[in-house]
């Protein structure tokens, strides 16, 4: 993975305009090393290698802001959680100032998807020494559930409520802190447990396991199958994520995977890399086709690439339609020529 990041950085830093047909694009991603960052570096590397474009990637950005910048035409490509796309169109949450006059819907209409992927899934994690081996045992505990604002906090609170019936301040104490300090908070035992997102494998797990044995707890089947939970995992930007516990076996003996039946149940936040609707169709097609062709190599370079589902456009796994996400026409052609079916509701 380290070699890949260096190679990716070199590709988008030194690829000359002549090599990339004089097309230079700006692209933003979120936390370094995460799903959006890897996708961005990968696309930059592919675009340079195939002489499609020079992509200047800026990581560590707040996607709430960059999605708006993309819609306003200030940048060319941005990672986007699908829930943000939905909220922009409705003028909700961080885009409440866009509600009047349908400004949010007008900006949303400027956005088109190249390819989707899972941003992260949510896990209940605790040191075994705490005795927390089920969601019900969060009662009376202090839980890290995300940064002070944003989608991760909303999702973690919902996960606890749907699995236990408890809300923050009424059953448990929530603790919020910026991502950069989250590991320290967990390691110094300032919290009893964490409900947080992560790819699989998560980069923070080796750090945690070095400090003690860990429990990773599946969501209980009875709660997962309730109408309320089913509705939640079909909401914009969310999808159900169910897989054998064996897919977490790579963590080794210092991580106990707790499930009642050998199946791990969670949900994933979904998103993808989006461009302006006005992007040249041929350019969008070339970028998407390069990404599709490069998926097998990406899966070998990055451990979590397979579980992030790069290369899938199945709406049941990605939830584009619930969030009102539309593919770019050039991307549709690239996916369909590669043998994939795009749901009609996700076509422009």
C-alpha positions as CSV (number, residue, x, y, z in Angstrom):
1,X,0.0,0.0,0.0
2,X,2.9,2.4,0.8
3,X,4.3,1.8,-2.7
4,X,1.0,2.5,-4.2
5,X,0.5,5.8,-2.4
6,X,4.0,6.9,-3.4
7,X,3.4,5.9,-7.0
8,X,0.0,7.6,-7.1
9,X,1.5,10.8,-5.6
10,X,4.2,10.8,-8.2
11,X,1.7,10.2,-11.0
12,X,-0.4,13.2,-10.3
13,X,2.5,15.4,-9.2
14,X,4.8,15.0,-12.2
15,X,2.5,14.0,-15.1
16,X,3.0,16.7,-17.7
17,X,0.3,18.4,-19.6
18,X,1.6,17.1,-22.9
19,X,1.5,13.6,-21.5
20,X,-2.1,14.0,-20.5
21,X,-3.4,15.8,-23.6
22,X,-3.1,19.1,-21.8
23,X,-6.1,18.4,-19.5
24,X,-5.6,19.3,-15.9
25,X,-8.2,18.5,-13.3
26,X,-8.6,19.2,-9.6
27,X,-9.9,16.5,-7.3
28,X,-10.6,16.3,-3.5
29,X,-10.8,13.5,-1.1
30,X,-11.3,13.0,2.7
31,X,-9.0,11.3,5.3
32,X,-5.6,10.1,4.1
33,X,-5.6,6.4,3.5
34,X,-9.3,6.0,3.5
35,X,-11.6,4.8,0.8
36,X,-12.0,8.3,-0.8
37,X,-8.3,9.1,-0.7
38,X,-7.3,5.7,-2.2
39,X,-9.9,6.2,-5.0
40,X,-8.6,9.6,-5.8
41,X,-4.9,8.6,-5.9
42,X,-5.8,5.6,-8.0
43,X,-7.7,7.7,-10.5
44,X,-4.9,10.2,-10.7
45,X,-2.4,7.4,-11.4
46,X,-4.6,5.8,-14.0
47,X,-5.4,9.1,-15.8
48,X,-1.7,9.9,-16.0
49,X,-0.6,6.4,-17.2
50,X,-3.3,6.4,-19.9
51,X,-2.5,10.0,-20.9
52,X,-6.1,11.1,-20.2
53,X,-5.4,14.0,-17.8
54,X,-3.2,15.3,-15.0
55,X,-5.3,15.2,-11.8
56,X,-4.1,17.3,-8.9
57,X,-5.4,15.6,-5.7
58,X,-6.0,17.4,-2.5
59,X,-6.7,15.1,0.4
60,X,-7.9,15.6,4.0
61,X,-10.8,17.8,2.9
62,X,-14.3,18.3,4.4
63,X,-16.6,16.7,1.8
64,X,-19.6,18.7,2.8
65,X,-17.7,21.8,1.5
66,X,-16.0,20.2,-1.5
67,X,-19.3,18.8,-2.9
68,X,-20.7,22.3,-2.9
69,X,-17.5,23.6,-4.6
70,X,-17.9,20.9,-7.2
71,X,-21.6,21.9,-7.8
72,X,-20.5,25.5,-8.1
73,X,-17.9,24.6,-10.7
74,X,-14.9,25.5,-8.5
75,X,-13.3,22.1,-8.7
76,X,-13.6,19.2,-11.2
77,X,-13.9,16.0,-9.2
78,X,-14.9,15.3,-5.6
79,X,-15.6,12.3,-3.4
80,X,-19.1,12.5,-2.2
81,X,-21.1,10.6,0.5
82,X,-24.4,10.0,-1.2
83,X,-26.2,11.3,1.9
84,X,-24.7,14.7,1.2
85,X,-25.9,14.7,-2.4
86,X,-29.4,14.0,-1.1
87,X,-29.2,16.7,1.6
88,X,-28.0,19.3,-0.9
89,X,-30.9,18.6,-3.2
90,X,-33.4,19.0,-0.3
91,X,-31.6,22.0,1.4
92,X,-31.1,20.0,4.6
93,X,-28.5,19.9,7.3
94,X,-25.2,21.6,6.2
95,X,-27.0,22.9,3.1
96,X,-30.0,24.4,4.9
97,X,-29.0,27.8,3.4
98,X,-29.8,26.4,0.0
99,X,-33.4,25.5,0.7
100,X,-35.0,28.8,-0.2
101,X,-35.8,29.1,-3.9
102,X,-34.7,25.5,-4.6
103,X,-31.1,26.6,-4.7
104,X,-30.0,23.2,-3.4
105,X,-31.9,21.3,-6.1
106,X,-30.3,23.5,-8.8
107,X,-26.8,22.9,-7.5
108,X,-27.5,19.1,-7.1
109,X,-28.5,19.0,-10.8
110,X,-24.9,20.0,-11.6
111,X,-23.5,16.7,-10.1
112,X,-22.9,13.4,-11.9
113,X,-21.3,10.2,-10.7
114,X,-18.3,8.4,-12.3
115,X,-18.3,5.3,-10.0
116,X,-19.5,4.4,-6.5
117,X,-18.0,2.5,-3.5
118,X,-18.5,1.9,0.2
119,X,-17.0,4.7,2.3
120,X,-17.0,2.6,5.5
121,X,-19.1,0.3,7.7
122,X,-19.9,0.8,11.4
123,X,-18.6,-1.4,14.2
124,X,-19.0,-1.6,18.0
125,X,-15.5,-2.0,19.3
126,X,-14.3,-2.4,23.0
127,X,-11.4,-3.8,24.9
128,X,-12.3,-7.3,26.2
129,X,-11.4,-6.1,29.7
130,X,-14.4,-3.8,29.7
131,X,-16.8,-6.8,29.5
132,X,-18.7,-5.2,26.7
133,X,-19.6,-8.0,24.4
134,X,-23.1,-7.0,23.3
135,X,-24.9,-3.8,22.3
136,X,-27.1,-3.9,25.4
137,X,-24.0,-3.6,27.6
138,X,-23.4,-0.1,26.4
139,X,-26.0,1.0,29.0
140,X,-24.4,3.4,31.4
141,X,-21.2,3.5,29.5
142,X,-19.2,6.3,27.8
143,X,-19.0,5.8,24.1
144,X,-16.9,7.5,21.4
145,X,-19.4,7.9,18.5
146,X,-17.6,10.3,16.1
147,X,-16.5,13.8,15.6
148,X,-18.5,16.7,17.0
149,X,-20.5,17.1,13.7
150,X,-21.1,15.2,10.6
151,X,-22.5,12.0,9.1
152,X,-20.5,9.6,11.2
153,X,-21.9,10.9,14.4
154,X,-25.5,10.8,13.1
155,X,-25.0,7.2,11.9
156,X,-23.4,6.0,15.1
157,X,-26.1,7.5,17.2
158,X,-28.7,5.8,15.0
159,X,-26.9,2.5,15.3
160,X,-27.0,2.6,19.1
161,X,-30.6,3.7,19.2
162,X,-31.8,1.0,16.7
163,X,-29.8,-1.8,18.5
164,X,-30.5,-0.8,22.1
165,X,-33.4,1.7,22.2
166,X,-31.1,4.2,24.0
167,X,-30.4,7.7,23.0
168,X,-27.4,9.8,23.9
169,X,-27.8,11.2,27.4
170,X,-30.6,8.8,28.1
171,X,-28.9,5.4,28.6
172,X,-25.3,6.2,27.7
173,X,-22.9,9.1,27.5
174,X,-21.6,10.0,24.1
175,X,-18.1,11.4,23.6
176,X,-17.2,13.3,20.5
177,X,-13.7,14.3,19.4
178,X,-12.0,15.0,16.1
179,X,-10.8,12.0,14.1
180,X,-7.1,12.9,14.7
181,X,-7.6,12.3,18.4
182,X,-10.0,9.4,18.3
183,X,-7.4,6.6,18.7
184,X,-5.8,8.3,21.7
185,X,-9.2,8.7,23.3
186,X,-9.9,4.9,22.9
187,X,-6.4,3.8,23.9
188,X,-6.2,5.8,27.1
189,X,-9.5,4.3,28.2
190,X,-11.3,7.7,28.3
191,X,-14.2,5.8,26.8
192,X,-15.6,2.4,27.4
193,X,-16.2,1.5,23.8
194,X,-16.4,3.0,20.3
195,X,-19.1,2.9,17.7
196,X,-17.3,4.1,14.6
197,X,-16.9,3.6,10.9
198,X,-14.0,1.7,9.3
199,X,-13.0,-0.1,6.2
200,X,-12.1,-3.8,6.4
201,X,-9.4,-4.2,7.4
202,X,-9.4,-0.9,9.4
203,X,-6.0,0.8,9.8
204,X,-6.7,1.6,13.4
205,X,-7.3,-2.0,14.5
206,X,-3.6,-3.0,14.7
207,X,-3.0,0.0,17.0
208,X,-5.9,-1.0,19.3
209,X,-4.9,-4.7,19.3
210,X,-1.4,-3.8,20.3
211,X,-2.8,-2.3,23.5
212,X,-5.1,-5.2,24.4
213,X,-7.5,-7.8,23.2
214,X,-10.6,-6.4,21.4
215,X,-14.2,-7.3,20.9
216,X,-15.9,-6.5,17.6
217,X,-19.6,-6.9,18.0
218,X,-22.1,-7.7,15.2
219,X,-25.5,-6.1,15.3
220,X,-28.0,-8.6,16.7
221,X,-30.2,-10.4,14.1
222,X,-33.5,-9.6,15.9
223,X,-32.8,-5.9,15.8
224,X,-31.4,-6.0,12.3
225,X,-34.5,-7.5,10.9
226,X,-37.0,-5.0,12.5
227,X,-38.9,-2.7,10.1
228,X,-37.2,0.3,11.7
229,X,-33.7,-1.0,10.9
230,X,-34.7,-2.2,7.4
231,X,-36.0,1.3,6.7
232,X,-32.8,2.9,8.0
233,X,-30.5,0.8,5.8
234,X,-32.6,1.9,2.8
235,X,-32.3,5.6,3.6
236,X,-30.2,7.9,1.4
237,X,-26.5,7.0,1.7
238,X,-27.0,3.8,3.7
239,X,-27.0,0.1,2.7
240,X,-27.1,-3.2,4.6
241,X,-23.8,-5.0,4.9
242,X,-24.0,-8.6,5.9
243,X,-21.1,-11.0,5.6
244,X,-19.5,-14.1,7.2
245,X,-17.5,-13.4,10.3
246,X,-14.6,-15.2,8.6
247,X,-14.1,-12.0,6.6
248,X,-12.7,-10.5,9.8
249,X,-10.5,-13.4,10.7
250,X,-7.5,-11.6,9.4
251,X,-7.4,-9.6,12.6
252,X,-6.1,-12.7,14.4
253,X,-6.4,-14.0,17.9
254,X,-6.3,-10.6,19.6
255,X,-9.7,-9.7,18.1
256,X,-12.8,-11.7,19.1
257,X,-15.6,-11.4,16.5
258,X,-18.9,-11.7,18.3
259,X,-22.0,-12.9,16.4
260,X,-24.8,-15.2,17.3
261,X,-24.7,-17.2,14.1
262,X,-21.4,-16.8,12.3
263,X,-22.8,-13.8,10.3
264,X,-21.7,-10.3,10.9
265,X,-24.4,-7.6,10.5
266,X,-23.7,-3.9,10.0
267,X,-24.4,-1.1,7.5
268,X,-22.3,0.9,5.2
269,X,-22.2,4.5,4.2
270,X,-22.0,4.8,0.5
271,X,-20.6,7.4,-1.9
272,X,-18.5,7.8,-5.0
273,X,-16.4,10.2,-7.1
274,X,-18.5,12.8,-8.8
275,X,-17.9,15.4,-11.5
276,X,-19.8,18.3,-13.0
277,X,-22.6,17.4,-15.3
278,X,-21.0,19.7,-17.9
279,X,-17.8,17.6,-18.0
280,X,-17.0,16.5,-21.6
281,X,-18.7,13.1,-22.2
282,X,-15.6,11.6,-23.8
283,X,-13.4,12.7,-20.9
284,X,-15.9,11.3,-18.3
285,X,-16.0,8.0,-20.3
286,X,-12.2,7.7,-20.5
287,X,-11.8,8.4,-16.8
288,X,-14.5,5.8,-15.9
289,X,-13.2,3.2,-18.3
290,X,-9.6,3.6,-16.9
291,X,-11.0,3.1,-13.4
292,X,-13.0,0.0,-14.3
293,X,-10.0,-1.6,-16.1
294,X,-7.8,-0.8,-13.1
295,X,-10.0,-2.3,-10.4
296,X,-8.2,-5.8,-10.4
297,X,-4.9,-4.1,-9.8
298,X,-6.3,-1.8,-7.1
299,X,-7.6,-4.8,-5.3
300,X,-4.1,-6.3,-5.1
301,X,-2.5,-3.0,-3.9
302,X,-4.9,-2.0,-1.1
303,X,-6.1,-4.6,1.5
304,X,-9.6,-3.2,1.9
305,X,-10.3,-2.6,-1.8
306,X,-12.4,-5.8,-2.2
307,X,-14.6,-5.0,0.8
308,X,-15.1,-1.4,-0.3
309,X,-16.6,-2.8,-3.5
310,X,-14.7,-0.7,-6.0
311,X,-16.1,-1.8,-9.3
312,X,-19.7,-2.5,-8.3
313,X,-22.6,-0.5,-9.6
314,X,-25.4,-2.7,-8.1
315,X,-27.9,-0.3,-6.7
316,X,-28.9,-2.7,-3.9
317,X,-25.2,-2.5,-2.7
318,X,-24.6,1.2,-3.4
319,X,-28.0,3.0,-2.9
320,X,-27.6,5.5,-5.7
321,X,-31.3,5.8,-6.4
322,X,-32.4,6.4,-2.9
323,X,-30.1,9.4,-2.8
324,X,-31.1,10.7,-6.2
325,X,-27.6,10.2,-7.6
326,X,-27.2,10.1,-11.4
327,X,-24.3,8.8,-13.4
328,X,-22.6,11.0,-16.0
329,X,-23.6,9.9,-19.5
330,X,-20.0,9.1,-20.3
331,X,-19.7,6.9,-17.2
332,X,-22.9,5.1,-18.2
333,X,-21.4,4.2,-21.5
334,X,-18.1,3.0,-19.9
335,X,-19.9,0.8,-17.4
336,X,-22.3,-0.7,-19.9
337,X,-19.5,-1.3,-22.5
338,X,-17.6,-3.2,-19.7
339,X,-20.7,-5.4,-19.2
340,X,-22.3,-3.8,-16.2
341,X,-25.9,-2.9,-15.9
342,X,-26.8,0.6,-14.6
343,X,-30.2,0.9,-12.9
344,X,-32.6,3.1,-14.9
345,X,-33.2,5.3,-11.9
346,X,-29.5,6.2,-11.8
347,X,-29.2,7.2,-15.4
348,X,-29.3,10.9,-16.3
